[in-house]
Amino acid sequence: MAAGQKLYPRGTVKKIVRAHSKRNLSKNVDVLIFLDYTLFLQTLMKEAGINAKHAGERGISAKSVKKVTELSLAKFKG
């Protein structure tokens, strides 16, 4: 990545969140949202990698990611 290149457009993130929440946002809330999203993706890929390894797959597939999300939703629901 080139020096000074932005990871994400802050204004766009703020507009999307503001439109969905219909509330004002604090100054750096977009940074926290981005970091939470990045942490979520990192955890998802780690779990999908573990799942794929147990299933004997050579790499992470959509099937292993879907399985992880289904298991997460099942835990969340009850």
Backbone torsions as a table, in degrees:
resi	resn	phi	psi	omega
1	MET	NA	136.1	-178.6
2	ALA	-71.5	151.1	179.3
3	ALA	-63.1	135.6	178.1
4	GLY	84.2	-2.5	179.5
5	GLN	-78.7	134.1	-178.2
6	LYS	-79.9	143.9	177.4
7	LEU	-73.3	-33.7	-178.5
8	TYR	-156.0	153.3	179.0
9	PRO	-78.8	110.1	-175.1
10	ARG	-60.0	-41.6	-179.1
11	GLY	-62.3	-39.9	179.9
12	THR	-66.0	-43.3	178.6
13	VAL	-60.4	-45.2	-179.9
14	LYS	-63.1	-40.9	179.6
15	LYS	-63.3	-43.2	-179.1
16	ILE	-64.3	-47.3	-178.7
17	VAL	-66.0	-41.4	179.2
18	ARG	-62.4	-40.3	-179.5
19	ALA	-66.2	-38.1	-178.7
20	HIS	-79.1	-33.9	-177.1
21	SER	-92.5	-21.2	-177.3
22	LYS	56.2	37.1	178.6
23	ARG	-135.0	160.2	174.0
24	ASN	-74.0	152.7	-177.7
25	LEU	-116.1	145.9	176.8
26	SER	-73.6	173.7	-170.0
27	LYS	-57.9	-48.1	-173.2
28	ASN	-113.0	24.9	-178.5
29	VAL	-65.2	-30.3	178.8
30	ASP	-64.7	-32.5	177.2
31	VAL	-66.6	-44.6	179.1
32	LEU	-64.3	-39.0	178.0
33	ILE	-63.1	-44.6	179.2
34	PHE	-62.3	-43.6	179.9
35	LEU	-66.1	-40.3	176.5
36	ASP	-63.0	-41.6	179.0
37	TYR	-64.7	-41.8	178.7
38	THR	-64.2	-42.4	177.6
39	LEU	-63.8	-40.0	177.0
40	PHE	-60.8	-47.0	180.0
41	LEU	-64.1	-38.7	178.9
42	GLN	-63.0	-45.5	178.7
43	THR	-65.1	-42.2	179.1
44	LEU	-60.1	-45.4	-179.0
45	MET	-68.8	-35.3	177.2
46	LYS	-63.8	-47.0	179.4
47	GLU	-65.4	-39.1	178.1
48	ALA	-65.7	-35.8	176.5
49	GLY	-64.7	-42.3	176.6
50	ILE	-62.7	-44.8	179.8
51	ASN	-61.9	-43.4	-179.7
52	ALA	-65.0	-39.4	180.0
53	LYS	-64.2	-42.2	177.9
54	HIS	-65.3	-31.4	-179.7
55	ALA	-83.2	-4.7	178.5
56	GLY	81.1	16.7	179.0
57	GLU	-80.7	154.5	-179.2
58	ARG	-80.8	-27.2	-179.1
59	GLY	-144.8	-178.6	178.9
60	ILE	-83.2	127.3	179.8
61	SER	-115.3	170.5	177.0
62	ALA	-61.1	-33.4	-179.9
63	LYS	-62.8	-42.3	-179.2
64	SER	-69.9	-36.0	177.0
65	VAL	-67.5	-42.3	179.8
66	LYS	-62.8	-39.3	179.8
67	LYS	-63.5	-41.7	178.9
68	VAL	-63.8	-43.7	-179.6
69	THR	-67.1	-35.7	177.2
70	GLU	-65.8	-41.4	178.0
71	LEU	-65.2	-39.7	178.7
72	SER	-64.1	-42.5	178.9
73	LEU	-65.8	-37.7	178.8
74	ALA	-64.3	-40.7	177.5
75	LYS	-65.6	-39.8	-177.7
76	PHE	-67.3	-39.2	-177.3
77	LYS	-73.4	-26.8	-178.4
78	GLY	177.9	NA	NA
